[in-house]
């Protein structure tokens, strides 16, 4: 079989900023293979994404502003990609590509939000937004972990990043005779900062603080894996007709320390203000390298025009000549014309990014309204990014007409993205796609989330409700747990250990009663001292509803939601 359409290998790293590469000027980090790739690629030098991970990924996967897709947070039921969104994987699969992803998904851990529900035929991933977060397999620590293989728990040997790349390369080899889309979204270098000592010690010897030494070590490990990946493509004879993309998902998490105005105090940030989570440039400007020899992209070309994550899917559709049923849904545009050598007239445009991280979005919150020259921050601060790349001088008072024009663009954007803010994205339970749904505190709506396993070990007092959908009338069982099934302990038990942290120990809780409320039904049961779970069954009508649980002590002073609830249909 002759493959005519190009393959796509898309690598995106987590929490690595624009300045966390040698080729962008970092004087400490060692990234020779990515530096070499940058010299053989189209470089998007003015590319903007979300200031945190799930929003960026939603924009990449859909070509649409993340707030329109239901994703404006990383927890709290607001990182779930609406089920009616069409993804990059859907489009490539519908065009005859084999599709696989290996690493971090972070757009939902239950049906219908998992990667294998959203167009990926093969999906190997950890839970939640990082290894050792609440939806992840209990006790995962980056080494020899258990991951989800199309939803089934499977143990793997090795360091997480090495596993993702190796499994991605295996997928490529299995599908070398047909067009494929291989997506490798690493969880590294997201914290906790864990990497083989051989990587971190190099930076400790250079005098870097421990977290940054490990952070840089995780990036150098990624760099080594990029070399392995490129060698694999060459050996298989696939390099020439494969689009290889490398990018990162938001500003740096640990490459620099900032003062109270978000200017760099130590470390390196490529001359930018702000880092991960910030509306300033360092929060959302990221690198992207695109290499495709058969497409004419094998030499360095710098694209300085303003671009965004929402442009990537339309661009790939253009480059791969894919059929799409409704391209009018895209908020981004193909930037393929900018990547060619011929001069092109490119109209200046306005792009908005923001960092909501709340249950219900707040207008102007942590927002950047951007044109080629200007950055309007939070609707009030104005910076000339060309004259003042570090955003030190707010010149809004001197340029009121520019502020007003950018505010008008933001208002139009807000009208566009806010149409469905009042909707929740329900987890559908009791289906053949996920016969037992393990839903966790990570995804409940409310104030306070035990979103990582350390919070669960400490017995964090928090609660909220899940939005769930009952697919058809019937009886459904609800198994309430403090510990997940794989940590086979009684609800009230602690875990032995000298200290309680992300991987060690656990606080005993003197809990006496378990309560549940779903729709207009509720029930309460006593918690036996040796009980690992408390189970309830309800006859329910089809439709969307709300589920909330509570464990309480005898006085009612200690209360918390069940961190894990296992739901299945009984009849």
C-alpha positions in Angstrom: 0.0 0.0 0.0 1.3 3.4 -1.0 0.8 6.1 1.7 0.0 9.4 0.0 -1.4 11.5 2.9 1.3 12.5 5.4 1.4 10.9 8.8 1.2 13.1 11.9 3.2 12.7 15.1 2.2 15.4 17.6 4.2 15.8 20.8 3.1 18.3 23.4 4.8 18.6 26.8 3.2 19.7 30.1 4.2 22.9 31.9 7.4 23.5 29.8 7.6 27.2 28.9 9.0 29.1 25.9 12.2 29.7 27.8 12.8 26.1 28.8 14.8 25.2 25.7 18.4 25.8 24.7 17.3 27.2 21.3 15.2 29.9 23.0 18.2 31.2 24.9 18.2 29.2 28.1 21.8 29.2 29.3 21.5 26.2 31.6 19.2 23.6 30.1 20.5 20.8 27.8 18.1 20.1 24.9 20.4 19.4 21.9 17.9 17.3 20.0 15.0 19.8 20.2 17.5 22.5 19.4 18.4 20.6 16.2 14.8 20.0 15.4 14.1 23.8 15.6 16.7 24.4 13.0 14.9 22.0 10.6 11.4 23.3 11.2 8.9 26.0 10.8 8.9 27.8 14.1 5.8 29.6 15.4 7.4 32.3 17.5 4.2 34.2 18.5 2.0 31.2 19.3 -0.5 31.5 22.2 -2.4 28.9 24.1 -4.3 28.7 27.4 -2.3 29.6 30.6 -3.0 26.1 31.9 -3.2 22.6 30.4 -6.8 21.4 29.9 -7.9 24.7 28.2 -4.9 24.5 25.8 -5.7 20.9 24.9 -9.4 21.6 24.3 -8.4 24.3 21.9 -6.0 22.1 20.1 -8.4 19.2 19.8 -11.3 21.2 18.5 -9.9 24.4 16.8 -12.3 26.3 19.1 -11.9 28.6 22.0 -11.8 26.4 25.1 -14.5 28.3 27.0 -16.9 27.3 24.2 -16.1 23.6 24.7 -16.9 23.4 28.4 -13.2 23.5 29.4 -12.0 26.5 31.4 -10.5 24.7 34.5 -8.4 21.7 35.2 -10.8 20.2 37.9 -14.3 20.6 39.1 -16.2 19.2 36.2 -14.9 22.0 34.1 -12.1 20.1 32.3 -14.6 17.8 30.5 -14.7 18.3 26.8 -18.4 18.5 25.8 -19.6 15.3 24.2 -20.9 17.1 21.1 -17.4 18.6 20.2 -15.6 17.1 17.2 -12.0 16.4 17.9 -8.8 16.3 15.9 -8.8 12.5 16.4 -12.4 12.2 15.1 -11.4 14.1 11.9 -8.3 12.1 11.2 -10.0 8.8 11.9 -12.9 9.7 9.6 -10.3 10.4 6.9 -8.9 6.9 7.1 -6.0 7.5 9.6 -5.2 5.1 12.4 -5.3 7.2 15.6 -3.4 6.6 18.9 -2.6 8.7 22.0 0.0 8.0 24.7 0.3 10.1 27.8 -1.8 12.8 29.3 -5.4 13.5 28.1 -6.9 15.7 30.9 -10.3 16.2 29.1 -12.2 13.7 31.1 -11.7 10.3 32.8 -15.2 8.8 32.3 -17.5 8.1 29.4 -18.1 10.0 27.1 -15.0 12.1 27.7 -12.1 9.6 27.6 -9.7 9.6 24.6 -11.0 6.4 23.2 -14.5 7.9 23.3 -13.2 10.9 21.3 -11.7 9.4 18.2 -8.6 7.6 19.3 -8.6 3.9 18.5 -5.8 3.2 20.8 -5.3 5.2 24.0 -2.8 4.7 26.8 -3.1 7.3 29.5 -2.8 8.2 33.2 -5.8 9.6 35.0 -6.5 13.3 35.7 -4.1 16.1 34.9 -1.0 14.3 36.2 0.4 11.1 37.6 -0.7 10.8 41.2 -3.8 12.9 40.8 -7.0 11.6 42.2 -8.3 9.9 39.0 -5.0 8.2 38.5 -4.3 4.7 39.6 -3.5 4.7 43.3 0.2 5.0 44.2 1.5 5.8 40.7 4.8 7.7 41.1 6.2 8.1 37.5 8.1 4.8 37.8 6.7 1.3 37.0 3.1 2.6 37.1 -0.3 1.3 36.1 -2.0 3.1 33.2 -5.3 2.9 31.5 -5.2 1.1 28.2 -8.5 2.0 26.4 -9.9 2.1 29.9 -8.4 -1.1 31.3 -5.7 -1.0 34.0 -2.4 -2.3 32.8 1.0 -2.2 34.6 4.1 -0.9 32.7 7.8 -1.0 33.6 9.9 2.1 33.3 9.8 5.9 33.6 6.5 7.4 32.4 7.9 9.6 29.6 9.9 6.6 28.3 6.8 4.5 28.3 4.7 7.1 26.4 7.3 7.4 23.7 8.0 3.7 23.4 4.3 2.9 23.1 3.9 5.6 20.6 6.8 4.2 18.5 5.2 0.7 18.8 2.0 2.2 17.4 3.8 3.8 14.5 5.6 0.6 13.6 2.3 -1.4 13.7 0.7 1.2 11.4 3.6 2.1 9.1 1.8 0.9 6.0 -1.1 3.3 6.4 -1.5 6.9 7.4 -1.5 7.4 11.1 -1.9 10.1 13.7 0.2 9.5 16.8 -0.4 11.9 19.7 2.2 11.9 22.5 1.1 14.4 25.2 3.6 13.9 28.0 2.8 14.6 31.6 6.4 15.7 32.2 7.7 18.1 33.2 4.5 18.7 35.3 5.0 18.3 39.0 5.6 16.4 41.1 9.1 16.8 39.7 10.4 13.2 39.5 13.0 11.9 37.1 15.8 9.4 37.2 18.7 10.8 39.2 21.1 10.8 36.3 19.0 13.6 34.7 18.5 15.8 37.8 22.1 15.5 39.2 23.5 17.3 36.1 21.6 20.4 37.0 22.2 20.1 40.8 25.9 20.2 40.0 25.3 23.4 38.2 23.8 24.9 41.3 20.1 24.8 40.3 17.6 24.4 43.2 16.2 20.9 43.6 12.8 21.5 42.0 14.3 23.2 39.0 17.0 20.6 38.6 14.4 17.9 38.5 12.2 20.0 36.2 15.1 20.6 33.7 16.0 16.9 34.0 12.5 15.9 33.0 12.9 18.1 29.9 16.3 16.7 29.0 14.7 13.2 29.3 12.0 14.4 26.8 14.8 15.6 24.6 16.4 12.2 24.6 13.1 10.6 23.7 12.6 13.0 20.8 15.9 11.7 19.5 14.7 8.1 19.8 11.5 9.0 18.1 13.2 10.7 15.1 15.6 7.8 14.8 12.7 5.4 14.8 10.9 7.3 12.0 14.1 7.3 9.9 14.7 3.6 10.4 11.1 2.8 9.2 11.5 5.2 6.2 8.7 7.4 7.5 10.5 10.7 8.3 10.1 12.3 4.9 6.3 12.0 4.8 5.6 12.5 8.5 4.5 15.9 9.9 6.4 16.0 13.3 5.1 18.7 15.7 6.7 19.6 19.0 5.1 22.2 21.3 4.3 22.9 24.9 1.0 23.5 26.6 1.5 26.7 28.7 4.1 28.9 30.4 6.8 27.4 32.6 6.0 25.9 35.9 9.4 25.9 37.4 12.0 27.4 35.0 12.0 30.7 36.9 10.9 32.5 40.1 8.9 35.7 39.9 8.4 38.7 42.2 5.0 40.0 43.3 4.5 41.8 39.9 5.4 38.6 38.0 8.8 39.8 36.8 11.7 37.2 36.8 13.8 37.1 40.0 15.8 34.0 39.1 15.9 31.4 36.4 15.2 32.1 32.7 11.9 33.1 31.0 13.0 34.4 27.6 12.6 38.0 28.6 8.9 37.6 29.4 6.7 38.5 32.4 4.6 35.8 34.1 4.6 32.1 33.9 2.0 29.3 34.0 -1.4 30.6 34.9 -0.6 34.2 34.1 -2.3 36.5 31.5 1.1 38.0 30.8 3.1 36.7 27.9 5.1 34.2 29.9 1.8 32.4 30.8 0.7 31.5 27.3 3.3 32.1 24.7 4.8 28.7 23.8 7.2 27.2 21.2 6.1 25.1 18.3 8.3 23.4 15.7 6.8 21.7 12.6 9.0 19.5 10.5 7.8 17.8 7.3 10.4 17.2 4.5 7.9 16.1 1.8 5.9 19.2 2.5 8.9 21.5 2.1 9.3 22.1 5.9 12.8 20.9 6.6 14.7 24.1 7.0 14.4 26.8 9.6 11.6 29.3 9.0 10.4 31.7 11.6 6.7 32.8 11.7 6.3 35.9 13.7 2.6 36.6 13.0 0.2 36.1 15.9 -1.1 32.6 16.0 -3.0 30.4 18.5 -3.7 26.8 19.5 -7.1 27.1 17.8 -5.3 27.5 14.5 -3.6 24.1 14.6 -6.5 21.8 13.7 -7.5 24.0 10.7 -3.9 24.1 9.6 -3.4 20.3 9.8 -6.7 19.8 7.9 -5.2 22.0 5.2 -1.8 20.4 5.1 -3.2 16.8 5.1 -6.0 17.7 2.7 -8.7 16.2 5.0 -12.4 16.3 4.4 -14.4 18.0 7.2 -18.2 18.2 7.4 -18.4 21.6 9.1 -15.3 23.8 9.1 -17.5 26.8 10.1 -17.3 25.7 13.7 -13.7 26.5 13.9 -12.7 29.7 15.7 -9.1 29.4 14.4 -7.9 29.6 10.9 -5.3 27.7 8.8 -1.9 29.3 9.0 -0.5 27.2 6.2 0.0 30.2 4.0 2.4 31.7 6.6 4.5 28.6 6.6 5.4 28.7 2.9 8.3 30.7 1.4 6.1 32.9 -0.7 5.2 36.3 0.7 1.6 36.5 1.9 -0.7 39.3 3.0 -1.9 38.4 6.4 -4.6 40.5 8.1 -4.0 41.5 11.7 -6.5 39.9 14.0 -7.4 39.8 17.6 -7.1 36.6 19.7 -8.2 36.2 23.4 -6.9 33.8 26.0 -7.8 33.7 29.7 -7.4 31.6 32.8 -10.7 31.1 34.6 -10.1 28.3 37.0 -13.5 28.9 38.7 -16.9 27.1 38.5 -18.6 29.9 36.5 -16.5 32.1 34.3 -15.9 35.7 35.3 -15.7 38.4 32.6 -12.2 39.9 32.1 -10.7 37.5 34.6 -7.0 36.9 33.9 -7.5 37.7 30.3 -5.1 38.7 27.4 -6.7 40.3 24.4 -4.0 40.3 21.7 -3.2 41.8 18.4 0.1 41.7 16.6 1.3 44.8 18.4 -0.9 45.1 21.5 -1.7 43.2 24.7 -4.7 44.2 26.7 -4.5 42.5 30.1 -7.7 42.1 32.2 -9.4 44.7 30.2 -7.4 47.6 31.7 -3.6 47.3 31.3 -2.2 48.0 27.8 1.3 47.0 26.5 3.0 47.5 23.2 4.5 44.0 23.0 6.9 44.9 20.2 8.4 47.9 22.0 8.0 46.4 25.5 8.2 42.6 25.3 8.6 42.3 29.1 5.3 44.3 29.6 6.8 46.7 32.1 5.0 49.9 31.0 1.2 50.1 31.1 0.3 52.7 28.5 -3.4 52.4 28.6 -3.9 56.1 29.6 -1.9 57.2 26.6 -3.8 55.0 24.1 -7.5 55.0 25.1 -8.7 54.4 21.6 -6.6 51.2 21.4 -8.0 50.0 24.8 -11.5 50.7 23.6 -11.0 48.8 20.3 -9.6 45.8 22.0 -12.3 45.8 24.6 -14.9 45.7 21.8 -13.1 42.6 20.4 -13.2 41.0 23.8 -17.0 41.7 24.2 -17.6 40.0 20.9 -15.4 37.1 22.0 -17.3 36.8 25.4 -20.6 36.7 23.6 -19.3 33.9 21.4 -17.8 31.7 24.2 -20.4 32.3 26.9 -23.5 30.9 25.2 -23.3 27.6 27.2 -21.7 28.6 30.4 -24.7 27.5 32.4 -24.5 23.9 31.1 -22.7 21.1 33.0 -21.0 18.2 31.2 -22.6 15.1 32.7 -20.7 11.8 33.2 -22.9 9.1 31.6 -23.1 6.1 33.9 -24.2 2.5 33.5 -23.5 2.0 29.8 -21.7 -0.8 27.9 -18.9 1.7 27.2 -18.0 1.9 30.9 -19.9 -0.7 32.8 -18.5 0.4 36.2 -17.8 4.2 36.3 -15.3 5.3 39.0 -16.1 9.0 39.5 -13.9 11.0 41.8 -13.8 14.2 43.7 -11.6 15.6 40.9 -14.7 16.2 38.8 -17.4 17.3 41.3 -18.8 20.8 41.1 -18.4 22.9 44.2 -15.9 24.5 46.5 -12.9 22.4 47.4 -11.5 19.4 45.6 -9.2 16.7 46.8 -7.7 16.6 43.3 -4.5 14.7 44.2 -3.8 11.6 46.2 -2.0 13.5 48.9 -5.2 15.4 49.7 -7.0 12.1 50.0 -4.3 10.7 52.3 -4.7 13.8 54.5 -8.5 13.4 54.6 -9.3 16.8 53.1 -12.7 18.1 54.2 -14.5 19.1 51.0 -17.7 18.3 49.1 -19.6 18.9 45.9 -21.9 17.4 43.4 -21.4 15.4 40.2 -23.4 16.1 37.1 -24.3 12.6 35.8 -26.6 11.3 33.2 -28.8 8.2 33.6 -29.0 6.7 30.1 -32.2 4.7 30.7 -34.7 3.9 33.4 -33.5 1.2 35.8 -31.8 0.3 39.0 -28.3 1.7 39.7 -25.9 0.9 42.5 -23.5 3.4 44.1 -20.5 2.2 46.0 -19.1 5.0 48.2 -15.4 4.8 49.2 -12.8 6.9 50.9 -10.0 4.8 49.3 -10.1 3.5 45.8 -10.6 -0.2 45.2 -6.9 -0.9 44.6 -6.1 0.6 48.0 -8.0 -2.1 49.8 -8.7 -0.4 53.2 -11.6 0.3 55.5 -13.2 3.8 55.2 -12.0 4.8 58.6 -8.5 3.4 58.4 -5.3 5.3 57.9 -2.2 4.2 56.1 0.9 3.6 58.1 3.7 6.0 57.5 5.9 8.5 59.3 4.6 11.5 57.3 1.5 12.0 55.2 2.5 13.2 51.7 1.7 12.4 48.1 3.0 8.9 48.3 3.1 8.0 52.0 0.8 7.5 54.9 -2.8 8.3 55.4 -5.0 9.9 58.2 -7.5 7.7 60.0 -10.9 9.3 60.2 -13.6 8.4 62.8 -16.5 8.4 60.3 -19.8 7.0 61.4 -22.4 7.7 58.7 -22.7 7.7 54.9 -25.3 9.7 53.0 -26.2 10.0 49.4 -28.6 12.2 47.5 -29.4 11.7 43.8 -32.1 13.8 42.1 -35.0 13.9 44.7 -34.0 10.7 46.5 -31.7 10.4 49.5 -30.6 7.7 52.0 -28.3 7.3 55.1 -26.5 4.3 56.4 -24.1 3.6 59.3 -20.5 2.9 58.5 -19.4 -0.5 60.0 -15.9 -0.2 61.5 -14.5 -2.7 58.9 -16.4 -1.4 55.9 -14.4 -0.6 52.8 -17.5 0.9 51.1 -21.1 1.7 51.8 -23.5 0.7 49.0 -26.8 2.1 47.9 -29.2 1.2 45.1 -31.8 3.4 43.5 -34.4 3.1 40.8 -33.8 6.0 38.5 -35.4 7.6 35.5 -33.4 8.5 32.4 -32.0 12.0 32.2 -29.4 14.3 33.6 -29.3 14.7 37.4 -27.1 15.6 40.3 -25.3 13.2 42.7 -23.8 14.2 46.1 -22.5 12.1 48.9 -21.2 12.7 52.5 -19.3 10.8 55.2 -19.7 12.3 58.7 -18.4 11.7 62.2 -20.7 11.2 65.2 -21.0 15.0 65.9 -21.3 16.1 62.3 -18.3 18.4 62.7 -16.1 16.2 60.4 -17.7 15.9 57.0 -16.4 15.1 53.5 -17.7 13.7 50.3 -16.9 10.2 49.2 -13.8 10.7 47.2 -14.6 7.7 45.0 -18.0 6.5 43.9 -18.3 3.4 41.7 -21.5 3.4 39.7 -23.1 0.6 37.7 -26.5 -0.4 36.3 -28.0 -3.3 38.2 -31.1 -4.0 36.1 
